[in-house]
């Protein structure tokens, strides 16, 4: 499913985050908080991540004629970054679908930056040098060293929804968010606020200079056909095989 990311400068669609959903026939909708750790534990996260990448790139390729500037955000597991085949897989995928590296924003958690592993460092460096955008997801909830941000040429910080929720009620939260936005802009880093649910939160973030907004105020995550109809994009006659729905 795809959740829109809105530019505060234009108030128009900037991109979409690709999210995985598991509608189980007996258990109902299973949260990613449950099945992603399970996939990592069972050694399936690499296959799941590759499948998501393939489907997301295929969908973006269908949309790019109508929306050539659309950016797709894709989450990568820390375990994927330990795979020496990660970069060749991503390079081959965008080549198959005729996409440019700048069209993908690869989201990682702060924990990835803190792991001392040669494979992770090599993969991050190779992806950034190739032109992919790097985003730090759930920023502010981990222990990311600020020294990594300029060194790795991070493109985007995604403020965790817990900060967005406290904007209008907690002075400490508003001070932190203002500081992160200012710091990011000083370093040439764009800021995306997650979990935006009210017009008051939107107005505060726009006034503070936040670059992009994402949350239920704009839309829940949508299956590709619903997303396409909402933003005047091509709607395929049929879903790609195995397309996640939710």
C-alpha positions, 0 to 999 in steps of 0.5 A: 500500500502507498501513503502520500507524502505532501510538499508544504511548499506546493501543497501537492503530492511529492511522493509516496511511502511503500508499506507492507500489509498482511491481510491474513485469512484467519487472523485478519490484518497483522501489523508490520510491528509483528510480522517484520521482526518475524521475517527477520528472525526467520531469515525471510526479510531479504526476500520480502524486501526484494519483493517490495522493491520489485513491486514498488519500482514496477508501480512507479514505472507505471506512474512516471509518465503522468508524474515524472517527479514522483519519489517512492520511499522504501524501507530497508531492514538493517539485515538487508544492509548486511547483504553484500548483494543489496546494491546489485539487487537495487541497481538491477531492479531500477534498470529493469523498470527504467527508473533513475536512482533519485526516484527512490528514497531509501529509508533506514532506522537510526540503528543502522548507522550505529552498527559497526559493520563493513557491509553496512558502511559499504552499502550505504556509501555505494547507494549514496554515490549512485544517486539514491536518496537516503532518509533516516526513519523515525528520527529522534527515537534512537541514538543516531550520532549527528556526525553521520548526517553530513558524512553520509549525505543524508537527504531527509530526516523523518520526524517520528510521529510521537513528536508530531502528536505532542506539537500542540500540547508539549513545549519541550516537544515543540522546541525539539522539533523547531531545533531539528528543522533548523539543524536539518536546513543548516545541513541541507537536509529536508524534514518530513513529519510523520503522523500528521492528523490534525489541521493544527499540526499541519499549520504549526509544521508549515509555519516552522518550515517543515518540508513535507508532511505525511499522515492520516490528515491527508490519507491512510495508506492506499492500495495502488488503484485507490492511490492512483485515482486519488492523485490522477495517476494511471490505474492498471486494468489488473493488479500486479501479481502478489500486490499487497492490499490493505 
